[in-house]
Amino acid sequence: MEDGPPSSVTSGERLQLLRKHTATWDSMAYTATVDIPMESGCWDFYGGIFAEEKQGGLAITQLPSQLRGIPHLSWELQDIGVDIQDFRVDPAQDLLVIADNGPTGPSAHTIHLRSLSTGKPHPSAEPPSALHYIYPNDDVGLCFHISGNYLGILFLQQDGSNALVIWDWKSGNIVMESQSDAVRAFCFLSDRHILVAQGDPTYGVVIVIYDFTPSDNLVSSDLPQPVCVFQYPEMILPYDYKGKPPKIGTLTIDMFPSPGWTPHPSLSVPFHLDRDQRLIQLTVSFIRHRKAVHFFPISPFLRQISLYRSSMVATGRQIPWQDWAQNESCMRIWDRPTDFTSVCSVYGTSRIYCKAHINPNYAGRTRQ
């Protein structure tokens, strides 16, 4: 944990609150519960804010915390004038990012930058508070990540011809653009580095650190040179199905909240997550309905970035599995797609997962 901003709460009181906070999480003894009726629209849960699409607008709830002095608030943004395809929130910056599903032109994608509290154009974004990107297919999936001044969106197609675009959302400038079938998932590692999950013919999966900040103000459509590459063991593909090797369907990589994230100053919380302590989750979904879920800390990647920036290692260094993850991570395998849902399952250095156990009412069966 990290100390919050100066307030009337003394150091001794903060310590007592932190001990109570830790004890309640360890025992799962909640001080309060909030029930939020959900509809079938898209939703996001980030930084203590739950937001859901409702009838062309958004219903937003700030979840309370008695120990940290966060009040329970609810508000709605009605008729925001956007046909919502997907959205993300960052309450620390009062930021609402909306992908427009409306007709803005052939293969043109519009990303609106709004205030989370009012729904109006975000005051920190350059007018017209919208980003535009031409992508040669309208039927795409979107993967968003926000980190400080940067917004990254991965445009995903079924044929694998994906595009990763990173904007400085305040200026509206693209700082990195890559159209590559190698990029399957990504997340931010710092204010200039991203972690990318890629398919690999030998290892099945590799994860790669890239420096996304442009050199000489030039943005290339190719991936930059990798800072370093982290290998997986070949056992990432441990299954045969009727004698056939399995195939990887999808990859996702998640870390919540983004590195360096802190709560909005107006909350004046007594403590919050250490901004440099994060757990990362890589989920590998196989075509034959199996999943491998790998949890690992951010620290090995930050160490490699530090070595790279001090010129102690060469660009593109290959890091074997045993040197970065064998003793500092946890991998679990699920046999059925319903056994595990990867949405929002890591937060800070905590993780949740399903654990099978014997159901006494059904011999030979398990339940979650």
Backbone hydrogen bonds, N-H to C=O, Kabsch-Sander energy under -0.5 kcal/mol:
donor,donor_aa,acceptor,acceptor_aa,energy
2,E,272,H,-3.3
4,G,270,P,-2.3
14,R,10,T,-2.4
15,L,11,S,-2.1
16,Q,12,G,-2.0
17,L,13,E,-2.5
18,L,14,R,-2.6
19,R,15,L,-2.3
20,K,16,Q,-2.2
21,H,17,L,-2.7
22,T,18,L,-2.6
23,A,19,R,-2.3
24,T,20,K,-2.5
25,W,21,H,-1.8
26,D,22,T,-2.4
27,S,23,A,-2.0
28,M,24,T,-0.8
29,A,24,T,-1.8
30,Y,28,M,-1.0
36,I,34,V,-0.5
44,D,51,A,-2.5
46,Y,49,I,-2.4
49,I,46,Y,-1.6
50,F,61,T,-2.8
51,A,44,D,-2.8
51,A,49,I,-0.5
52,E,59,A,-2.3
53,E,42,C,-2.8
54,K,57,G,-2.3
57,G,54,K,-1.9
58,L,77,L,-2.3
59,A,52,E,-2.9
60,I,58,L,-0.5
60,I,75,W,-3.1
61,T,50,F,-2.9
62,Q,73,L,-3.2
63,L,48,G,-2.6
63,L,61,T,-0.7
65,S,70,I,-2.3
69,G,65,S,-0.8
70,I,65,S,-2.2
73,L,62,Q,-1.4
73,L,71,P,-0.6
75,W,60,I,-2.3
77,L,58,L,-2.9
78,Q,76,E,-0.7
80,I,56,G,-1.1
84,I,82,V,-1.1
85,Q,99,A,-3.1
86,D,99,A,-1.0
88,R,97,V,-2.3
90,D,95,L,-2.5
93,Q,90,D,-1.6
94,D,91,P,-0.9
95,L,90,D,-2.3
96,L,114,R,-2.5
97,V,88,R,-3.0
98,I,96,L,-0.5
98,I,112,H,-2.3
99,A,86,D,-3.0
100,D,98,I,-0.6
100,D,110,T,-2.9
101,N,83,D,-4.4
104,T,102,G,-1.1
108,A,105,G,-1.8
109,H,133,Y,-3.0
111,I,131,L,-3.1
112,H,98,I,-3.1
112,H,110,T,-0.5
113,L,129,S,-2.6
114,R,96,L,-3.2
114,R,112,H,-0.6
115,S,120,K,-3.1
116,L,94,D,-1.6
119,G,115,S,-2.7
122,H,113,L,-2.4
125,A,122,H,-1.4
126,E,170,K,-1.7
129,S,126,E,-2.4
131,L,111,I,-3.1
133,Y,109,H,-2.2
135,Y,107,S,-3.0
135,Y,133,Y,-0.6
137,N,135,Y,-1.2
140,V,138,D,-1.6
141,G,156,L,-2.6
143,C,154,L,-1.5
145,H,152,G,-2.0
147,S,150,Y,-2.8
150,Y,147,S,-2.2
151,L,167,W,-2.2
152,G,145,H,-3.0
153,I,165,V,-2.7
154,L,143,C,-2.5
155,F,153,I,-0.6
155,F,163,A,-3.3
156,L,141,G,-3.1
156,L,154,L,-0.6
160,G,157,Q,-1.6
162,N,160,G,-2.0
163,A,155,F,-1.9
164,L,178,S,-3.2
165,V,153,I,-2.4
165,V,163,A,-0.5
166,I,176,M,-2.8
167,W,151,L,-2.9
168,D,173,N,-2.8
169,W,149,N,-1.7
169,W,167,W,-1.0
170,K,149,N,-0.6
172,G,168,D,-2.7
173,N,168,D,-0.7
175,V,166,I,-2.9
176,M,166,I,-1.5
177,E,220,S,-0.9
178,S,164,L,-2.5
179,Q,221,S,-1.7
180,S,162,N,-1.3
180,S,178,S,-0.8
183,V,180,S,-0.6
184,R,182,A,-0.6
184,R,197,A,-2.5
185,A,197,A,-1.1
187,C,195,L,-1.7
189,L,193,H,-2.9
190,S,193,H,-1.7
194,I,210,Y,-2.3
195,L,187,C,-3.2
196,V,194,I,-0.5
196,V,208,V,-3.0
197,A,185,A,-2.5
198,Q,206,V,-2.9
199,G,182,A,-0.6
200,D,204,G,-1.5
204,G,200,D,-1.9
205,V,203,Y,-1.2
206,V,198,Q,-2.3
207,I,230,F,-2.0
208,V,196,V,-2.9
209,I,228,C,-2.3
210,Y,194,I,-2.2
211,D,225,Q,-0.6
212,F,192,R,-1.7
212,F,210,Y,-0.8
213,T,192,R,-0.7
215,S,218,L,-0.5
218,L,215,S,-1.8
220,S,218,L,-0.5
227,V,209,I,-3.0
228,C,209,I,-0.8
229,V,317,R,-3.0
230,F,207,I,-3.3
231,Q,229,V,-0.6
231,Q,319,I,-2.7
232,Y,205,V,-0.7
236,I,233,P,-1.7
237,L,234,E,-2.0
241,Y,244,K,-2.4
242,K,240,D,-0.5
244,K,241,Y,-1.3
249,G,285,S,-3.6
250,T,285,S,-1.2
252,T,283,T,-1.8
254,D,281,Q,-2.4
260,G,275,R,-2.3
261,W,258,S,-1.9
267,L,264,H,-1.9
268,S,264,H,-0.5
268,S,265,P,-1.0
272,H,2,E,-2.3
277,Q,274,D,-1.7
278,R,276,D,-0.7
279,L,348,G,-2.4
280,I,296,F,-3.4
281,Q,254,D,-2.6
282,L,294,H,-2.8
283,T,252,T,-2.7
283,T,281,Q,-0.5
284,V,282,L,-0.5
284,V,292,A,-3.2
285,S,250,T,-2.8
285,S,283,T,-0.6
286,F,284,V,-0.6
286,F,290,R,-3.3
287,I,247,K,-3.3
289,H,286,F,-1.4
291,K,334,W,-2.6
292,A,284,V,-2.5
293,V,332,R,-3.1
294,H,282,L,-3.2
294,H,292,A,-0.5
295,F,293,V,-0.5
295,F,330,C,-3.3
296,F,280,I,-2.4
298,I,278,R,-2.0
301,F,298,I,-1.0
302,L,298,I,-1.8
303,R,299,S,-2.2
304,Q,300,P,-1.6
305,I,301,F,-2.2
306,S,302,L,-2.2
307,L,303,R,-2.2
308,Y,304,Q,-2.4
309,R,305,I,-2.7
310,S,306,S,-1.4
311,S,308,Y,-1.6
312,M,307,L,-2.7
313,V,307,L,-0.7
316,G,226,P,-1.1
316,G,227,V,-0.9
317,R,227,V,-1.0
317,R,314,A,-1.0
319,I,229,V,-3.6
319,I,317,R,-0.5
323,D,320,P,-1.5
324,W,320,P,-0.6
324,W,321,W,-1.4
325,A,321,W,-2.7
326,Q,321,W,-1.4
328,E,325,A,-0.5
329,S,325,A,-0.6
330,C,295,F,-2.4
332,R,293,V,-2.7
334,W,291,K,-3.0
339,D,336,R,-1.8
340,F,337,P,-0.7
345,S,342,S,-1.1
347,Y,350,S,-2.2
348,G,256,F,-3.3
350,S,347,Y,-2.4
352,I,345,S,-2.1
357,H,367,R,-1.6
359,N,365,R,-2.0
362,Y,359,N,-1.6
365,R,362,Y,-2.1
367,R,357,H,-1.9
